[in-house]
Amino acid sequence: MFFTSIRARSALPLALLALAACKSSGTANTTPAVDPYAYQAPPTSAPPAGLDAATWLSHETNDLLPYWTMSEAQGVPVGNFPTNRGMDGSIQGPSSRKPRMMGRQVFAYSVAYMLTGEESLLDLARAGNQWLLAHAVDSTVGGWHSDLDASGNPLTTGDTNKYTQDMAYDAMGPAAFFFVTADPDAEAAVLKTRDLLFDPTKFWDAANGRIKDGMDSTLSTEVSLGSSAGVDIVSELDPITGFLLLVQPVLTDSARRDQVLSDVRTLALRLQASFWAGGIFWGSTGVVGQYMPSPAHTDFGHILKAYWGLLQVDKRLPDHPLQSFLLQHAPATLTLAYDAPNGRWAKFPTSTTTVAYGSDWWAFAEADNLAATLALHDSRWIATLGQTATNFRGDYVDRTRPAREVVSSVSRTGSWVYPWPDADTSKCNVWKNGFHTAEHALVLYLFANWLAGTPAPLYFAFPAADVATRAAAARPYTFLGNVVKVEDLGPLAGDPTRHKVRVSFDQLR
């Protein structure tokens, strides 16, 4: 089994568990007689302070949303979200838009609606999704435009290549909006992106079983991401965690659900086979064994995100092909990343036993996500998460400005690494938006409900005629869980063809 019971698991050292596990490999195991990811009840002891659902709802509404609900965030017209904004929320230059960041902002609003049921947040997600579909889709060549001007027109200067990582985040917006609403146009955009990435005449390299880093603007010539030789990890990982894993179980067509499940299996096994060595997921196939700070993407953010993505994929596969690999290595690598004296996560490994300290906001969030997910079956991670999650709220949240949100980086002891002035774009730029903080709040909220033994309510906006079917198939984000209660709260003010539906989940796993 991948996980033993909580009591047995807590009594065994990791080394014994590793010896008990099958030798790790990328090959499929036989179907386990017992589900290794079966639900386990939380411990009966009192949880650490701060690991309660109310704390994470408050974090979402009071620490994160002020920055994303101010008028400057909404764009002109609403949905044309600016890419660059200041620490105080002000509009900053350049005025061009990155569709990948607009997709992340649609995700953030979709998650905010799921957590709060506030329809104005869904209105913002809808407006952003509509703007993306109307302006960012390249209807001539295929895929998504790399950049738009302030009016939504595609830019033809600069780097116009179509990178896999960008397209994963372009599709993230429609994927999240579809997950919440079952919107057919959003679903169609997601599936077109999937089909392009797996098209052997375009992005899919059938001979090597991998998605290419990118293609040029005409989709005729392969291009690489960055300067290192080899394929970059984000080209295989980000399609999983950016949109495929989220939509797979709720796609309308069962054949498509099976297809995408096969897709994420293929990518997960490719990640394990090509990017992993010695406990580390390396940033590129060309830098395996080369520690930071030189090789890009070999940091704890990408490493732990890869473990988390593979864990969420493996739960859905009936033969659980990665269970022994994950059992042996995910907890050990997370332990390496944990800075126990300071209750925070480190930045990147510098050898098999040493790390560089301090952390970026997104990598810290990814580490918390993995710790929370492991804690569902290993209670020893609960105390760790109690420290790190509390420090995330204390360290990163900007309480010096009404706009709030989080700063980008902190030191080993939690101090800000730079005194960002109001006009600095460290909170919102071409690589930072609302995705990671929103996902972190959602994962911790779901985990907190599991820890309390209470169902976790999430809000959806399903078509009026399809409420019962869609609600029964709903999921607690990328986790497994049971639907225990469905409440149809009536038509939405902004879209009467859909109803606000509160679905409560238990048995998170």
LINPE-V429437 format. One record per pair of residues at least 4 apart in sequence whose ideal C-beta (glycine too) atoms are under 7 Angstrom apart, sorted by the first residue. I is the first residue (numbers start at 1). GAP is how many residues later the second one is. Records with the same first field share a line. If there is no record, write none. Layout:
BEGIN
I: GAP ; GAP
END
This chain:
BEGIN
1: 31 ; 33 ; 35
2: 34 ; 35 ; 318 ; 321 ; 324 ; 325
3: 6 ; 33 ; 374 ; 375
4: 4 ; 5
5: 4 ; 35
6: 4 ; 34 ; 37 ; 373
7: 4
8: 4
9: 368 ; 369
10: 369 ; 370
12: 4 ; 5
14: 4 ; 317 ; 318
15: 4
16: 4
17: 4 ; 310
18: 310
21: 303 ; 306 ; 307
22: 7 ; 302
24: 300 ; 301 ; 304 ; 305
26: 243 ; 246 ; 247
27: 294
28: 291 ; 293
29: 290 ; 291 ; 292 ; 294
30: 289
31: 287 ; 288
32: 4 ; 288
34: 4
36: 284 ; 287
37: 278 ; 443 ; 472
38: 471
39: 468 ; 470
40: 336 ; 337
42: 408 ; 409 ; 411
43: 336
47: 4 ; 5 ; 335 ; 404
48: 334 ; 335 ; 338
50: 5 ; 336 ; 339 ; 340
51: 334 ; 335 ; 338 ; 397 ; 400
52: 396 ; 400
53: 4 ; 392 ; 395 ; 396 ; 399
54: 4
55: 4
56: 4 ; 385 ; 388 ; 389 ; 392
57: 4 ; 58 ; 388
58: 4
59: 4 ; 5 ; 334 ; 382
60: 4 ; 5 ; 52 ; 55 ; 381
61: 4 ; 55
63: 330 ; 334 ; 341
64: 4 ; 340 ; 341 ; 373 ; 374 ; 377
65: 4 ; 47
66: 4 ; 336 ; 337 ; 338
67: 6 ; 22 ; 336 ; 337 ; 338 ; 360
68: 5 ; 40 ; 41 ; 366
69: 4
70: 19 ; 333
72: 13 ; 17 ; 18 ; 19
73: 8 ; 12 ; 16
74: 4 ; 50
75: 4 ; 5 ; 6 ; 7
76: 4
78: 46 ; 49
79: 48 ; 49 ; 51 ; 52
80: 51 ; 72
81: 21 ; 24 ; 47
82: 9
83: 13 ; 14 ; 15 ; 18 ; 346 ; 347
84: 8 ; 9 ; 10 ; 341 ; 344 ; 345
85: 4 ; 5 ; 6 ; 7 ; 340 ; 342 ; 343
86: 4 ; 6 ; 336 ; 337 ; 338 ; 339
87: 311 ; 314 ; 333 ; 334 ; 335 ; 337 ; 339 ; 340
88: 313 ; 315 ; 334
89: 314
90: 332 ; 333
92: 331 ; 333
95: 55
96: 51 ; 52 ; 53 ; 54 ; 59
97: 5 ; 50 ; 51 ; 53
98: 4 ; 49 ; 332
99: 4 ; 33 ; 37 ; 45 ; 46 ; 49 ; 71
100: 4 ; 66 ; 69 ; 70
101: 4 ; 329 ; 332
102: 4 ; 26 ; 30 ; 34 ; 71
103: 4 ; 29 ; 66 ; 67 ; 68 ; 69 ; 70
104: 4 ; 65 ; 68 ; 329 ; 330 ; 331
105: 4 ; 23 ; 328 ; 329
106: 4 ; 19 ; 22 ; 23 ; 26 ; 67 ; 70 ; 71
107: 4 ; 65 ; 66 ; 69 ; 328 ; 331
108: 4 ; 325 ; 326 ; 327 ; 330
109: 4 ; 12 ; 15 ; 16 ; 19
110: 4 ; 15 ; 66 ; 67 ; 69 ; 70
111: 4 ; 65 ; 327 ; 328 ; 331
112: 4 ; 9 ; 326
113: 4 ; 5 ; 8 ; 9 ; 12 ; 67 ; 346
114: 66 ; 328 ; 344 ; 345
115: 326 ; 327 ; 330
116: 5
117: 342 ; 383 ; 385
119: 4 ; 373 ; 374 ; 375
120: 4
121: 4
122: 4 ; 339 ; 372
123: 4 ; 371
124: 4
125: 4 ; 52
126: 4 ; 51
127: 4
128: 4 ; 45
129: 4 ; 44 ; 45 ; 48 ; 57
130: 4
131: 4 ; 21
132: 4 ; 41 ; 42
133: 4 ; 41 ; 52 ; 56
135: 13 ; 17
136: 8 ; 9 ; 12 ; 34
137: 7 ; 52
138: 4 ; 5 ; 6 ; 7
141: 76 ; 77 ; 78
142: 54 ; 77
143: 19 ; 24 ; 53 ; 76
144: 18 ; 22 ; 23 ; 26
145: 9
146: 13 ; 14 ; 15 ; 16 ; 20
147: 8 ; 11
148: 4 ; 5 ; 6 ; 7
149: 4 ; 6
156: 4
160: 57
161: 53 ; 54 ; 55 ; 56 ; 62
162: 4 ; 5 ; 52 ; 53 ; 55 ; 57
163: 4 ; 50 ; 51 ; 62
164: 4 ; 33 ; 39 ; 47 ; 48 ; 49 ; 50 ; 71 ; 75
165: 4 ; 60 ; 69 ; 70 ; 73
166: 4
167: 4 ; 26 ; 30
168: 4 ; 70 ; 71 ; 74 ; 75
169: 73
170: 23
171: 4 ; 18 ; 19 ; 22 ; 71 ; 72
172: 4 ; 70 ; 71
173: 4
174: 4 ; 12 ; 15 ; 16
175: 4 ; 15 ; 68 ; 71 ; 72
176: 4 ; 70
177: 4 ; 6 ; 9
178: 4 ; 5 ; 8 ; 9 ; 12 ; 69
179: 67 ; 68 ; 71
180: 280 ; 281
181: 280 ; 317
182: 280 ; 281 ; 284 ; 288
183: 4
184: 4
185: 4
186: 4
187: 4 ; 64 ; 65
188: 4
189: 4
190: 4 ; 53 ; 57
191: 4 ; 65
192: 4
193: 4
194: 4 ; 50 ; 66 ; 69
195: 4
196: 6 ; 7
197: 6 ; 7 ; 14 ; 42
198: 6 ; 65
199: 4 ; 5
200: 4 ; 6
202: 13 ; 17
203: 8 ; 9 ; 12
204: 7
205: 5 ; 7
209: 57 ; 61
210: 21 ; 26 ; 60
211: 24 ; 25 ; 28
212: 10 ; 23
213: 10 ; 11 ; 12 ; 18 ; 19 ; 22
214: 9 ; 11
215: 4 ; 6 ; 7 ; 8
216: 4 ; 5 ; 7
225: 7 ; 10
226: 6 ; 70
228: 56 ; 58 ; 59 ; 67 ; 68
229: 57
230: 54 ; 55 ; 56 ; 57
231: 4 ; 53 ; 54
232: 51 ; 52 ; 65
233: 4 ; 42 ; 48 ; 49 ; 50 ; 51 ; 64 ; 69 ; 73
234: 4 ; 63
236: 31 ; 34 ; 35
237: 4 ; 34 ; 68 ; 69 ; 72
238: 4
239: 4 ; 5 ; 28
240: 4 ; 5 ; 24 ; 27 ; 28 ; 69 ; 73
241: 4 ; 64 ; 68
243: 4
244: 4 ; 16 ; 19 ; 20
245: 19 ; 64 ; 67 ; 68 ; 233
246: 232
247: 4
248: 9 ; 12 ; 13 ; 16
249: 8 ; 226
250: 223 ; 225
251: 5 ; 6 ; 9
253: 4
254: 4
255: 4
256: 4
257: 4
258: 4
259: 4
260: 4
261: 4 ; 55
262: 4
263: 4
264: 4 ; 49
265: 4 ; 48 ; 52
266: 4
267: 4
268: 4 ; 42 ; 45 ; 54
269: 4 ; 52
270: 4
271: 4 ; 5 ; 10 ; 35 ; 39
272: 4 ; 38 ; 50 ; 53
274: 11
275: 6 ; 7 ; 10
276: 5
277: 5 ; 11 ; 12
278: 74
279: 50 ; 53 ; 54
280: 18 ; 23 ; 69
281: 21 ; 22 ; 25
282: 5 ; 6 ; 13 ; 16
283: 4 ; 12 ; 13 ; 14 ; 15 ; 19
284: 11 ; 13
287: 8 ; 11
290: 4 ; 5
291: 7 ; 58 ; 59 ; 60
292: 6 ; 7 ; 56 ; 58 ; 64
297: 5
298: 4 ; 50
299: 4 ; 48 ; 49 ; 64
300: 4 ; 37 ; 45 ; 46 ; 47 ; 48 ; 63 ; 67
301: 4 ; 59 ; 61 ; 62 ; 65
302: 4
303: 4 ; 30
304: 4 ; 30 ; 33 ; 62 ; 63 ; 66
305: 4 ; 61
306: 4
307: 4 ; 19 ; 23 ; 26 ; 63
308: 4 ; 58 ; 61 ; 62 ; 65
309: 4
310: 4 ; 12 ; 16
311: 4 ; 15 ; 19 ; 62
312: 166
313: 4
314: 6 ; 7 ; 8 ; 9 ; 12
315: 165
317: 4
322: 4
323: 4
324: 4
325: 4
326: 4
329: 4
330: 4 ; 44
331: 4 ; 43
332: 4
333: 4
334: 4 ; 33 ; 36 ; 37 ; 40
336: 13 ; 19
337: 8 ; 9 ; 18 ; 30
338: 7 ; 46
339: 5 ; 6 ; 7 ; 18 ; 73
342: 70 ; 71
343: 44 ; 45 ; 48
344: 15 ; 44 ; 47 ; 68 ; 70
345: 14 ; 18 ; 19 ; 22 ; 43
346: 9 ; 10 ; 11 ; 13
347: 9 ; 10 ; 11 ; 12
348: 7 ; 8
349: 6
350: 4 ; 5 ; 6
357: 55
358: 51 ; 52 ; 53 ; 54 ; 59
359: 4 ; 5 ; 51
360: 4 ; 48 ; 49
361: 4 ; 35 ; 45 ; 47 ; 75
362: 4 ; 74
363: 4
364: 4 ; 28
365: 4 ; 71 ; 72 ; 74 ; 75
366: 4
367: 4 ; 21
368: 4 ; 17 ; 20 ; 21 ; 24 ; 72 ; 76
369: 4 ; 71 ; 74
370: 4
371: 4 ; 10 ; 13 ; 14 ; 17
372: 13 ; 71 ; 72 ; 75
374: 4 ; 7
375: 4 ; 6 ; 7 ; 10
376: 74 ; 132 ; 133
381: 4
382: 4
384: 4
385: 4
386: 4
387: 4
388: 4
389: 4 ; 55
390: 4
391: 4 ; 23
392: 4
393: 4
394: 20
395: 15 ; 19
396: 10 ; 11 ; 14
397: 7 ; 9
398: 6 ; 7 ; 8 ; 9
405: 22 ; 32
406: 31
407: 9 ; 13 ; 19
408: 18 ; 24
409: 8
410: 4 ; 5 ; 6 ; 7
411: 4 ; 6
420: 4 ; 6
425: 4
427: 5
428: 4 ; 5
434: 4
435: 4
436: 4
437: 4
438: 4
439: 4
440: 4
441: 4
442: 4 ; 35
443: 4
444: 4
445: 4 ; 11
446: 4 ; 10 ; 30 ; 31 ; 33 ; 62
447: 4
448: 4
449: 5 ; 6 ; 7
450: 58
455: 29 ; 30 ; 49 ; 50 ; 51
456: 20 ; 48 ; 49 ; 52
457: 45 ; 47
458: 18 ; 45
459: 41 ; 43
460: 11 ; 14 ; 41 ; 43
461: 31 ; 37 ; 39
462: 4 ; 5 ; 8 ; 9 ; 36 ; 37 ; 39
463: 34 ; 35
464: 27 ; 33 ; 34 ; 35
466: 4
467: 4 ; 21 ; 32 ; 34
468: 4
469: 4
470: 4
471: 12 ; 15 ; 30 ; 32
472: 11
474: 9 ; 29
475: 6
476: 5 ; 29 ; 32
479: 29 ; 30
480: 29
481: 24 ; 25 ; 26 ; 27 ; 28
482: 23 ; 24 ; 25
483: 20 ; 22
484: 20 ; 21 ; 22
485: 19
486: 15 ; 17
487: 14 ; 15
488: 11 ; 13
489: 10 ; 11 ; 12 ; 13
490: 9 ; 10
491: 5 ; 8
492: 4 ; 6 ; 7 ; 8
END
